[in-house]
Amino acid sequence: MKLDWSVFVLNKRFSGRKITWAMFGLGLSLLTGPVLQANATVTYSTVFSFDLSKSSGGVVESDGSLFGTLTNSSLTSGGAIYKVNAAGGAPQTIYQLNGDKGKDGYAPAAGLLDGKDGYLYGSTLYAARKTVFSLAEGAGTLFRVKQDGSGFQTLHTFDSEITVTTPTIGNSVSTIHANGDGLYPSFPLIKDGASDYLYGVTSNGGSNGTGVVFRIKRDGTGFELLHSFAALNSDGSNSDGAFPGGPLLLATDGRLYGVTSNGGNNLYTLTTTISFTDTSGVTTYPQIVTTRGTGTVYSLNADGSDFQTIYNFSSLVDSVDVDSATNDYLGENTDGAFPSEGLVEVGPGVIVGTTAGGGITADTTLGGRGTVYKLNTDGTTANTTLIPLHYFDNDTGFAAKGRLVLRVNDGRLYGVNSAGSGTVTPVMSYGSVFSLDPADVANPVDVNNPHDFRIEHTFTVTEGISPATGLSISGDGNSLYGTTTLGGSCISAYGSYGSVYRLSFDGETATGYANCTVYNTSSSGGGAMSQGWLWVLSAFGLVLTVRRRLFGFD
């Protein structure tokens, strides 16, 4: 059994921000008086449906427009950046990446950052396609582009000297990719309003292949490695976590916070027994033991100093299963495991995040489906406590994607589950949008009485299903925006590609747009391949047909 681990994939000068939080609290108290929208009805509408192109990075809102990336890349394009009116309508491509070596990069999978300086900042998974007919190469890039599509600039190209090792973790062979400064950036950058720096992580690479934290100035100068995560031990543990699982948070105390999806001090252990009969008819029952760390929360100063692992998630083994004697695939614990996506600060020293596994479940066959947890911390190990806020399940959704967003208007956190709902079976689970109140209660979680958790919307096939990213919020807090990866209006025998959607608290709806084309020879496919190349490939029988572009890729 072979596991590819790459898949798991300011200091005191900020003290004035405490005053900001005090003013924030005063404003919130005024906002949450008679006009508090604690039970506001959420209205769902589709902004537009994708056709042949797919977005894996969500959208960011700026001055009434939504910006996102198309991951689709091909023989002639490295992907695209698009713009659409938040009220709906036909989207337009503002920039199409050139995937040639030394050009723009290849496959922008992460979401964009609005720098509030006229630029959008993003990353690509790879530096370029390797050859015309083969896979991509390189460790990725960082870029910026103006909101009108002009001024595209590659800010940094990650080290392409990649070393591959195959250590044995447990008794399974893993694959580790190491390099000088990080591999495959797949999470959005964040900005520091008090300086010129952008901060980010890579889930792989670095000297030990377990990921890095970095910063870079907005003009592409001053790239620095702030932290390289430690090498894995033979059981999958390490001292500080491995494979960052979400974007960074720059908190009001001036420290950076993040999560690693694996590594740390505690382990997930799964023993699988298989039967094997040799040529002589002798049957044996060898065991495969899978182990890996359950992940961590870490913090460090913005200059990379004083790195601390402030929380190690608990072990996951069947012995901690609280509701059955069955061999749960993932087991259970009280705090969660494999922290996913990013963190959000809901008050000074109060941070909330999600995990992809662990927690307690009433289902005795699957084990924990993940948690929402709250950390009370000052950024140090000694003063960090964790409070579980919710345990995910099949009925209300699981596999949370993207960081939670805090809506000041009602004080609630909003998030997205990529699977599960209350209206379909887990086999046909489509995902949901949920919310919860992060405030303290006497007994934070009871699996049979969730902590003020509610489903705001359950996705349907025609709307779009299986969201892969979290939500963004409008400046006035009255709308949330997101993307799905499947379903939508443009569904055919050739597949479905998802949609951009809007959730409104004031009853406003977007005017949904869909240009669901049929296969023909009028233009190019998915905004990623030129008409000429499609004709050439079609002549050699390498594509069935030539299809029109998704939308306005001019």
C-alpha positions in Angstrom: 0.0 0.0 0.0 1.5 3.3 -1.1 0.4 6.6 0.4 1.3 9.9 -1.3 1.7 12.3 1.6 1.7 15.2 -0.8 -2.0 14.7 -1.3 -2.9 15.3 2.3 -2.5 18.0 1.7 5.1 42.6 14.1 5.2 41.9 17.7 4.1 44.7 20.1 3.6 47.3 17.4 0.2 45.7 16.8 -1.0 46.3 20.4 -3.1 49.2 19.1 -5.3 46.6 17.4 -6.7 45.8 20.8 -8.3 49.2 20.7 -9.7 48.2 17.3 -11.3 45.2 18.9 -12.8 47.4 21.6 -14.3 49.7 19.1 -15.5 46.6 17.1 -17.3 45.3 20.3 -18.9 48.7 20.8 -20.1 48.8 17.2 -21.3 45.3 17.4 -23.4 46.1 20.5 -25.0 48.9 18.6 -25.6 46.8 15.5 -27.1 44.0 17.6 -29.7 46.0 19.3 -33.3 46.1 18.0 -32.1 45.5 14.4 -30.2 42.3 15.2 -30.6 39.8 12.4 -30.1 36.6 14.4 -32.8 34.7 12.5 -32.6 36.5 9.1 -33.9 34.3 6.3 -31.2 33.5 3.8 -32.1 33.8 0.1 -30.1 31.6 -2.4 -29.6 32.6 -6.0 -27.1 31.6 -8.8 -24.8 34.3 -10.1 -23.8 32.1 -13.1 -23.2 28.5 -14.0 -19.9 27.3 -15.4 -19.8 25.4 -18.7 -16.7 23.3 -19.4 -14.5 25.3 -16.9 -14.2 24.8 -13.2 -13.2 27.0 -10.3 -11.6 25.5 -7.2 -10.6 28.7 -5.5 -13.9 30.5 -4.7 -14.5 34.2 -5.3 -13.5 37.5 -3.7 -15.8 40.5 -3.7 -14.5 44.0 -4.5 -16.7 47.1 -5.2 -19.7 45.0 -6.4 -17.7 42.6 -8.6 -16.6 39.1 -7.9 -13.2 37.8 -9.0 -12.1 34.2 -9.3 -9.8 31.8 -11.0 -10.3 29.0 -13.4 -8.1 26.0 -12.7 -8.5 24.5 -16.1 -5.3 24.5 -18.0 -4.4 22.9 -21.3 -1.9 22.9 -24.2 -2.1 26.6 -24.8 -3.3 28.1 -21.5 -2.3 28.0 -17.8 -5.8 28.9 -16.6 -7.7 32.2 -16.3 -8.9 35.0 -14.0 -12.5 36.1 -14.4 -14.8 38.9 -13.2 -18.6 39.0 -12.8 -21.1 41.5 -11.4 -22.2 40.3 -8.0 -25.8 41.0 -9.0 -25.4 38.5 -11.8 -24.8 38.6 -15.6 -22.3 37.4 -18.1 -18.8 36.9 -16.6 -15.7 38.0 -18.5 -12.1 36.8 -18.5 -9.8 39.6 -17.5 -6.6 37.6 -17.9 -5.7 34.3 -19.4 -2.4 32.8 -18.1 0.3 31.7 -20.5 1.5 28.3 -19.4 4.7 28.4 -21.3 7.9 27.9 -19.3 9.1 31.2 -17.9 5.7 32.9 -18.5 2.7 33.2 -16.2 2.5 29.9 -14.3 0.1 26.9 -14.6 -3.2 26.1 -12.8 -4.2 28.8 -10.4 -6.0 26.6 -7.8 -6.1 28.9 -4.8 -8.5 31.9 -4.3 -7.5 35.4 -4.9 -6.6 38.2 -2.4 -7.9 41.7 -2.9 -4.9 43.8 -1.9 -7.0 47.0 -1.7 -4.3 48.6 -3.8 -5.9 47.9 -7.2 -4.2 44.5 -7.5 -5.4 40.9 -7.1 -2.8 38.5 -5.7 -2.8 34.8 -6.3 -0.7 31.6 -7.0 -0.4 28.8 -9.4 0.2 25.1 -8.5 2.9 24.7 -11.2 5.4 26.9 -13.1 4.6 25.6 -16.6 3.5 22.6 -18.6 6.4 20.3 -19.2 5.9 19.6 -22.9 3.0 20.0 -25.3 1.6 16.5 -24.6 2.7 15.8 -21.0 2.2 16.9 -17.4 3.1 20.2 -15.7 6.4 21.0 -14.1 7.8 23.2 -11.4 6.8 24.0 -7.9 4.4 26.9 -8.5 4.4 30.7 -8.7 3.0 33.8 -7.0 1.5 36.6 -9.1 -0.5 39.8 -9.1 -2.7 41.4 -11.7 -4.8 44.6 -11.7 -8.5 44.3 -11.5 -8.9 45.4 -15.1 -6.6 42.5 -16.2 -3.5 44.7 -16.9 -0.2 44.6 -15.2 0.2 40.9 -14.7 3.4 40.2 -12.8 5.0 37.0 -11.6 6.2 37.8 -8.1 8.0 34.6 -7.2 8.7 31.2 -8.8 9.3 28.4 -6.4 12.4 26.2 -6.5 12.1 23.6 -9.3 14.9 21.4 -7.8 12.6 18.8 -6.3 13.9 15.8 -4.3 11.6 12.8 -4.0 12.0 10.3 -1.1 9.9 7.2 -0.2 10.1 6.7 3.6 8.1 4.0 5.3 5.4 5.4 7.6 3.9 2.7 9.8 4.5 -0.2 7.4 3.3 1.7 4.3 5.5 3.5 1.8 4.9 7.2 1.4 6.1 9.8 -1.1 7.7 13.0 0.2 8.6 15.9 -2.2 11.2 18.4 -0.8 12.8 21.5 -2.3 14.3 24.8 -1.2 11.3 27.1 -0.6 8.0 25.2 -0.8 5.9 23.3 -3.3 2.4 23.8 -4.9 0.9 26.8 -3.1 -2.8 26.0 -2.9 -4.2 28.4 -0.3 -4.9 32.2 -0.6 -2.3 34.7 0.5 -3.1 37.1 3.3 -2.0 40.7 3.7 -0.6 42.8 6.5 -2.3 46.2 6.6 0.5 47.7 8.7 3.3 46.7 6.3 4.0 45.8 2.7 4.1 42.1 3.2 2.0 39.2 2.0 2.0 35.9 3.8 1.3 32.3 2.7 2.0 28.6 3.1 2.8 25.7 0.9 1.4 22.3 1.9 4.5 20.4 0.6 8.1 21.1 -0.1 10.7 22.9 1.9 13.8 21.1 3.3 11.8 18.3 4.8 9.0 18.1 2.3 6.4 18.9 5.0 5.6 22.4 3.9 6.7 26.0 4.7 5.4 29.4 5.9 6.7 32.4 3.8 6.3 36.1 3.3 7.0 38.3 0.3 6.6 42.1 -0.4 3.8 43.1 -2.8 6.2 44.0 -5.5 7.8 40.6 -5.5 11.0 41.5 -3.5 12.0 40.3 -0.1 10.9 36.7 -0.3 11.6 35.0 3.0 11.1 31.5 4.5 9.6 32.0 7.9 9.4 28.4 8.9 10.0 24.9 7.4 8.1 22.2 9.1 10.0 19.3 10.7 10.7 15.9 9.1 8.3 13.0 9.9 9.2 10.2 12.2 8.6 6.6 11.2 5.1 6.7 12.7 4.0 9.9 11.0 4.5 12.2 14.0 6.8 15.2 14.3 7.5 18.1 16.6 5.5 20.9 14.9 3.0 19.5 12.5 3.2 18.6 8.8 1.5 19.7 5.6 -0.2 23.1 6.3 -3.9 22.6 5.8 -5.2 26.2 5.3 -4.3 29.8 4.8 -2.7 31.9 7.6 -4.5 34.2 10.0 -2.8 37.5 11.1 -4.4 38.1 14.5 -4.8 41.3 16.4 -1.9 40.3 18.7 0.4 40.6 15.6 1.1 36.9 15.4 0.5 34.5 12.5 -1.7 31.4 13.2 -2.2 28.3 11.0 -3.0 24.6 11.0 -1.2 21.5 9.8 -3.4 18.6 8.5 -0.9 15.9 9.7 2.0 15.5 12.0 2.3 16.6 15.6 2.6 14.5 18.8 -0.6 12.4 18.5 -1.5 9.7 16.0 -4.3 8.2 13.9 -3.8 4.5 13.7 -5.7 2.1 11.4 -4.9 -1.6 11.2 -6.2 -3.3 8.1 -6.2 -7.1 7.8 -6.1 -8.6 4.3 -6.0 -12.2 3.0 -3.3 -13.3 0.6 -3.1 -16.8 -1.1 0.2 -17.7 -2.7 0.7 -20.1 -5.6 0.9 -23.1 -3.3 -2.5 -22.4 -1.9 -1.3 -21.2 1.5 -3.4 -18.2 2.8 -1.9 -15.7 5.1 -3.5 -12.6 6.8 -0.9 -9.8 6.8 -1.8 -6.5 8.4 -1.2 -3.0 7.0 -0.8 -0.4 9.7 -1.5 3.1 8.7 -0.3 5.9 11.0 -0.1 9.6 10.7 -0.2 12.6 13.0 -3.6 14.1 13.7 -2.4 17.7 13.1 -1.6 20.9 15.0 -2.4 24.6 15.4 0.7 26.7 15.4 1.7 30.4 15.8 4.7 32.5 15.1 5.7 36.1 14.9 5.4 37.8 11.5 9.2 37.9 11.1 9.3 34.1 11.6 10.6 34.1 15.2 9.1 32.4 18.2 7.4 29.5 16.4 5.2 27.5 18.7 2.9 24.5 18.3 0.1 25.7 20.5 -2.2 22.7 20.1 -1.9 19.0 19.2 -5.1 17.3 18.3 -5.9 14.1 20.1 -5.2 10.6 19.0 -7.7 8.7 16.9 -7.9 4.9 17.6 -10.8 2.6 18.1 -10.1 2.4 21.8 -11.6 5.9 22.2 -14.8 5.0 20.4 -17.5 6.1 22.9 -20.5 4.5 21.3 -19.6 1.1 19.8 -17.1 -1.7 19.8 -16.9 -1.6 16.0 -13.7 -0.8 14.2 -14.5 2.7 13.0 -12.5 3.7 10.0 -11.6 7.1 11.6 -12.5 6.6 15.2 -13.6 9.4 17.5 -12.2 11.9 20.0 -13.5 15.0 21.7 -11.6 17.7 19.8 -11.2 16.7 16.2 -8.4 15.6 14.0 -6.8 16.7 10.7 -7.6 20.4 10.9 -8.8 21.7 7.5 -8.8 25.1 5.9 -8.1 28.3 7.8 -8.8 30.1 11.1 -10.9 33.1 11.9 -10.5 35.4 14.9 -13.9 36.2 16.6 -12.4 38.4 19.4 -9.0 39.1 20.9 -7.3 35.8 21.6 -10.4 33.8 20.4 -9.9 31.7 17.2 -12.2 29.3 15.5 -11.4 26.6 13.0 -12.6 23.2 11.6 -11.3 19.7 11.3 -11.9 17.1 8.7 -12.1 14.1 11.1 -12.5 13.2 14.7 -15.3 14.4 17.1 -18.1 12.3 18.4 -20.8 10.8 16.2 -24.0 8.8 16.7 -23.2 6.8 13.6 -21.4 3.6 14.8 -20.0 2.7 11.4 -18.0 5.7 10.2 -16.4 7.4 13.1 -16.1 11.2 13.7 -17.0 13.5 10.7 -15.0 16.5 12.0 -15.6 19.4 14.3 -15.8 23.1 14.7 -13.5 24.1 17.6 -12.6 27.3 19.4 -9.2 28.2 20.8 -8.6 30.6 23.6 -5.0 31.6 23.3 -2.3 34.2 23.7 -0.3 32.5 21.0 1.7 30.3 23.4 1.4 26.6 24.2 1.0 27.2 27.9 -2.1 29.4 27.6 -4.1 27.7 24.9 -7.4 25.8 25.6 -9.7 24.2 23.1 -13.5 24.2 23.3 -15.4 22.0 20.8 -18.4 23.9 19.3 -20.0 21.3 16.9 -19.6 17.8 15.7 -20.4 17.3 12.1 -22.5 14.3 10.9 -24.0 12.9 7.7 -27.4 14.6 8.1 -26.3 18.2 8.7 -23.1 18.0 6.5 -19.4 17.3 6.8 -16.1 17.8 5.1 -16.0 21.6 5.8 -14.2 23.7 3.2 -12.6 27.1 3.5 -12.3 29.2 6.6 -15.4 30.3 8.4 -16.5 33.9 8.0 -17.8 36.1 10.9 -20.9 38.2 10.0 -20.8 41.2 12.3 -24.5 41.9 11.6 -25.6 38.9 13.7 -22.4 37.7 15.4 -22.6 34.3 13.8 -20.0 32.2 11.9 -20.9 30.9 8.4 -19.3 28.0 6.6 -19.7 25.4 3.9 -19.8 21.6 4.0 -18.8 19.9 0.8 -20.8 16.8 1.5 -23.9 15.7 3.5 -27.3 17.2 3.9 -30.6 16.6 5.6 -32.5 15.7 2.4 -30.3 13.1 0.7 -28.4 9.9 1.7 -24.7 10.2 2.3 -24.0 8.3 -0.9 -25.7 11.2 -2.8 -24.7 14.0 -0.4 -24.4 17.4 -2.0 -23.3 19.8 0.8 -24.7 22.7 2.7 -24.1 26.2 4.2 -24.2 26.3 7.9 -23.9 28.8 10.7 -23.4 28.8 14.5 -22.8 31.1 17.4 -19.3 31.0 18.7 -20.2 32.3 22.2 -19.4 30.2 25.3 -22.0 28.0 26.8 -22.0 25.7 29.8 -21.8 22.5 27.8 -20.4 23.4 24.4 -21.2 20.2 22.6 -23.8 17.4 23.0 -23.9 15.1 20.0 -27.7 14.9 20.4 -28.2 18.6 21.0 -25.7 20.6 18.8 -24.4 23.9 19.9 -26.7 26.5 18.3 -25.9 25.0 14.9 -28.3 25.4 11.9 -28.3 24.6 8.2 -28.8 27.8 6.2 -29.1 26.2 2.8 -28.8 22.7 1.3 -27.5 22.5 -2.2 -29.4 21.0 -5.1 -28.1 19.6 -8.4 -29.5 22.4 -10.5 -28.0 25.1 -8.2 -24.6 23.5 -7.9 -23.2 20.9 -5.5 -20.0 19.8 -3.8 -18.5 23.2 -2.9 -14.7 23.0 -2.6 -14.1 26.4 -1.0 -15.5 28.6 1.7 -17.5 31.8 1.6 -16.6 35.5 1.0 -18.7 38.3 2.5 -19.8 41.6 1.1 -18.7 44.8 2.7 -22.1 45.5 4.2 -22.4 41.9 5.5 -25.7 41.4 3.6 -24.4 38.8 1.1 -22.2 35.7 1.1 -20.6 34.4 -2.1 -19.2 31.0 -3.0 -18.6 28.4 -5.7 -19.5 24.8 -6.3 -17.6 22.3 -8.4 -20.4 20.2 -9.8 -24.0 20.6 -10.9 -25.5 23.9 -11.9 -27.6 24.7 -15.0 -25.1 23.4 -17.5 -25.4 19.7 -17.0 -24.9 17.3 -19.9 -23.7 13.8 -20.7 -20.2 15.4 -20.8 -20.3 16.4 -17.2 -21.2 19.4 -15.0 -18.9 22.2 -13.7 -20.7 24.0 -10.9 -21.7 27.6 -10.3 -21.0 30.9 -8.5 -23.8 31.5 -6.0 -25.0 34.2 -3.7 -26.7 34.0 -0.3 -28.5 37.2 0.7 -29.9 38.3 4.1 -31.9 41.3 2.7 -33.9 39.4 0.1 -31.7 40.6 -2.9 -31.1 38.0 -5.6 -28.6 37.7 -8.4 -29.8 37.5 -12.0 -28.5 34.0 -12.9 -26.6 33.6 -16.1 -25.9 30.4 -18.0 -24.6 30.0 -21.5 -24.8 26.3 -21.8 -23.4 25.6 -25.2 -23.6 22.5 -27.4 -20.7 20.8 -28.9 -19.8 22.5 -32.2 -16.8 24.1 -33.9 -17.5 27.7 -33.3 -14.9 28.4 -30.7 -12.6 26.9 -28.0 -13.2 24.7 -25.0 -13.4 25.9 -21.5 -11.4 29.0 -22.0 -8.2 27.0 -21.9 -7.5 25.9 -25.4 -7.3 27.7 -28.7 -9.6 26.8 -31.6 -6.6 25.9 -33.8 -5.3 23.4 -31.3 -8.7 21.8 -30.9 -8.9 21.3 -34.6 -5.4 19.7 -34.7 -6.3 17.4 -31.8 -9.6 16.5 -33.4 -7.9 15.6 -36.7 -5.7 13.1 -34.8 -8.7 11.7 -32.9 -7.5 13.0 -29.6 -10.7 14.9 -28.8 -14.2 14.0 -29.8 -15.4 17.4 -30.7 -14.7 21.1 -30.5 -16.8 23.0 -28.0 -17.5 26.7 -27.5 -15.9 28.6 -24.7 -17.6 28.8 -21.3 -18.1 32.5 -21.4 -16.6 35.6 -23.1 -13.1 34.3 -23.3 -12.0 36.9 -25.7 
